[in-house]
Amino acid sequence: LLVKDVLTFVPALRDQPAFADPNATWYINSRIKGRIADLRIDALQIAGLQDTKIDISGRIGGLPSMNKLTADLAIRNLSSSKRDMDQFIKKNTLPSNITLPSRLNAKGNIKTISGQLYTDLSITTDLGNATIKGSFNEINDPKKTNYNARIETKELDLGTILQQKEMLGPVSATLTTKGRGFDPKTASATFEGMVHTALVKQYHYRDLQVKGNISDQKANIAAGINDPNIHFALNASADLSTEYPSLRIEGMIDSIKMQPLHLTKDQMIYRGKIEANF
């Protein structure tokens, strides 16, 4: 399928970077049955640009009305590259201090019906991997969205992604969260996580546990780590509802060995109790 043929029917797509070259070709192989309102996709394979490939199957219903759209799709392969994504993503959409992976591949399942979204995706990139599994309800209203999700990262290179390689490196972590709403003023959520490994200032931190909750703009967080060079437990609470937010911290520091953590050049060990009220 030539891009210039697509532009003949939908000329407005000329403004999209992916359709900027009218002589480009998209390759499509498909087997689809049913009515527009209820399509069974035995196979849909698309290849275009330089590195973008799509291979999915499943069912799509509710068309042509986007408000009634339902889908139950198995993603066998969804792959692309940074040079292709740069054509899809308009300039200045992402902050200049964010670096996209050079290669990306996703597999898994997506299901959506009546404002509900269910995901079970595995994403692999040249900058680390991630899995996202969860359910999201009322996704059309950020203030009312309900979610229950589990996110795992494996060797995710935050230093390269955030362009802070001198400070950060790969991070492997697990986070589970359940809540309602994404508006900070009305959001209510609980979360619990474990940072299995994280490279910070060339030191590998291990087994940092964190859990907490937020409701009515009041947040509580508990964190602790038992590492050979850093061992502490702390609790923090914050009130974000006032004109000047407040923060309280109580922590017991068994030990922080500064030199191995690359925080000081000389040997220094801190132990003690911290109480803070801002």
Secondary structure, DSSP 8 states (H G I E B T S, - for coil): -BHHHHHHH-GGGGGSGGGS-TT-B-EEEEEEEEETTEEEEEEEEEEETTTEEEEEEEEEESTT-GGG-EEEEEEEEEEEEHHHHHHHS-TTSS-TT----SEEEEEEEEEEETTEEEEEEEEEETTEEEEEEEEEESTT-TTT-EEEEEEEEEEEEHHHHTT-TTTEEEEEEEEEEEEE-S-TTT-EEEEEEEEEEEEETTEEEEEEEEEEEEETTEEEEEEEEEETTEEEEEEEEEE-SSSS-EEEEEEEEEEEETTTTTS-SS--EEEEEEEEE-
